[in-house]
Amino acid sequence: MNNELTNLLPPERQRALARNYYLRLGVVGVVLVNILVLASAVMLIPTYVFLMKSAAAKETRLAIVESALSSANEKEISARLTALTANATILTTLSTTPSVSVVVRSILGVARPGVTLSNFVYTPGAKKKSGTLTISGIAATRDALRNYQLALQSTPSILSATLPVSAYAKDTNIDFSIALTISP
């Protein structure tokens, strides 16, 4: 016997049955999606409860901290905050100024035949103001000292190199102190 089934329904009735089948399949799909959404919502309830209790505990802790801060220590905390703000301002200013090592390295890179350096004193400039660097040492001759001063003045990072006239009083073994103005 042949297992092939023959559909004896007219075509419009076959289409109506197919539509009913797809409609029922769609309803089952929607019901399954709704069940999944509800199950997810039920599983999220413990998380919601935990977060609400955690938020309430943090609000309570914040209230305790605020009440502690508004007590008699408020003046002390205000003074510490002012000091920290001043320190932060100084650190911000220092971050924009060139570092001492960069300035000294550029000065040491200048040729200095006959000149021996012995002391550096650096004063950083505030904000957009120029810093100063005082260099002390001994020059073998006046010409060596003058050539070193001119070489320093031609360095791009130096605005001026000031040497007192009294440094030229001796002919040899001249103790000197040059004041350099460093560009900001």
C-alpha positions in Angstrom: 0.0 0.0 0.0 1.2 3.5 -0.8 1.8 5.9 2.1 1.3 9.0 0.1 -1.6 11.0 1.3 -3.9 12.8 -1.1 -5.4 16.1 0.0 -9.0 16.2 -1.2 -9.8 19.6 0.1 -10.4 22.5 -2.3 -7.5 25.0 -2.7 -9.2 27.8 -0.7 -9.8 25.5 2.2 -6.2 24.4 2.0 -5.0 28.0 2.2 -7.4 28.7 5.2 -5.9 25.6 7.0 -2.3 26.8 6.3 -3.2 30.3 7.6 -4.7 28.8 10.7 -1.6 26.7 11.2 0.8 29.7 10.8 -1.5 31.8 13.1 -1.3 29.1 15.8 2.4 28.7 15.3 2.8 32.5 15.7 0.7 32.5 18.9 2.8 29.7 20.4 6.0 31.7 19.5 4.6 34.9 21.1 3.6 33.0 24.2 7.1 31.4 24.5 8.7 34.9 24.1 6.4 36.3 26.9 7.3 33.4 29.1 11.0 34.0 28.6 10.6 37.8 29.3 8.6 37.0 32.5 11.2 34.4 33.7 14.0 37.0 33.1 12.1 39.6 35.0 11.6 37.2 37.9 15.3 36.3 37.9 16.2 40.1 38.1 14.2 40.7 41.3 16.9 39.5 43.7 19.5 41.8 41.9 17.1 44.7 42.1 16.5 44.1 45.8 20.3 43.8 46.5 21.1 47.1 44.6 18.3 49.0 46.4 19.7 47.8 49.8 23.2 48.7 48.7 22.1 52.2 47.6 20.3 52.7 50.9 23.5 51.6 52.9 25.6 54.0 50.8 23.2 56.9 51.4 23.3 56.1 55.1 27.2 56.1 55.1 27.2 59.4 53.1 24.9 61.0 55.7 27.3 59.8 58.5 30.3 61.2 56.6 28.6 64.5 56.0 27.6 64.9 59.6 31.2 64.1 60.7 32.5 66.7 58.3 30.2 69.4 59.4 31.3 69.1 63.0 34.0 71.1 64.8 36.7 69.8 62.5 35.3 71.8 59.6 37.8 74.6 60.1 40.7 72.2 60.2 39.5 70.5 57.1 39.0 73.8 55.4 42.6 74.8 56.2 43.9 71.5 54.9 41.9 71.9 51.7 43.3 75.4 51.2 46.9 74.1 51.7 46.2 71.2 49.3 44.8 73.7 46.7 47.9 75.8 47.0 50.1 72.8 46.6 48.2 71.7 43.5 48.6 75.2 42.0 52.4 75.0 42.6 52.5 71.5 41.0 50.5 72.8 38.0 53.0 75.7 37.6 55.9 73.3 37.8 54.4 71.0 35.2 54.6 73.9 32.6 58.1 75.1 33.5 61.1 73.5 31.9 62.9 71.1 34.2 66.2 72.1 35.8 68.0 69.1 34.2 67.0 70.2 30.7 68.2 73.8 31.3 71.5 72.7 32.9 72.0 70.1 30.1 71.6 72.8 27.4 74.1 75.1 29.3 76.6 72.3 29.7 76.3 71.7 25.9 77.8 75.1 25.2 81.5 75.0 24.4 83.7 76.6 27.1 87.4 76.3 26.5 89.4 77.8 29.4 86.3 78.0 31.6 85.6 75.8 34.6 82.1 75.8 36.0 81.6 75.2 39.7 78.1 76.3 40.9 74.6 76.5 39.4 71.7 78.3 41.1 68.3 77.9 39.3 65.2 80.0 40.1 62.2 78.9 38.0 59.9 81.6 36.6 56.3 81.8 37.7 53.7 81.0 35.0 54.8 83.0 31.9 57.7 84.8 33.5 61.3 83.9 32.7 63.5 81.8 35.1 67.0 82.6 36.1 70.2 80.5 36.3 73.3 81.8 37.9 76.5 80.1 36.8 79.7 80.5 38.9 83.2 79.3 38.0 86.7 80.3 37.1 87.9 81.5 33.6 91.6 81.1 32.6 91.6 84.4 30.7 89.4 87.4 29.8 89.0 86.2 26.3 87.8 82.8 27.4 85.3 84.4 29.7 84.0 86.8 27.0 83.7 84.0 24.4 81.8 81.8 26.9 79.4 84.7 27.6 78.8 85.3 23.9 78.3 81.6 23.3 75.7 81.5 26.1 73.9 84.5 24.6 73.6 82.8 21.3 71.9 79.7 22.8 68.2 79.7 21.8 66.7 79.0 25.2 68.6 81.9 26.9 67.2 85.4 26.6 70.2 87.2 28.2 73.6 86.4 29.8 74.6 89.2 32.2 78.2 89.3 33.5 79.3 92.2 35.8 82.1 94.4 34.5 84.1 93.8 37.6 84.7 90.2 36.4 87.2 91.6 33.8 89.4 93.3 36.5 91.8 90.4 36.6 93.8 89.0 33.6 93.9 85.3 34.6 92.1 83.0 36.9 89.0 85.1 36.9 86.2 84.2 39.4 82.9 85.0 37.7 79.2 84.7 38.1 77.0 85.0 35.0 73.2 85.6 35.4 71.2 83.9 32.7 67.6 84.7 31.9 65.9 81.5 30.7 63.0 81.7 28.2 59.7 80.4 29.6 
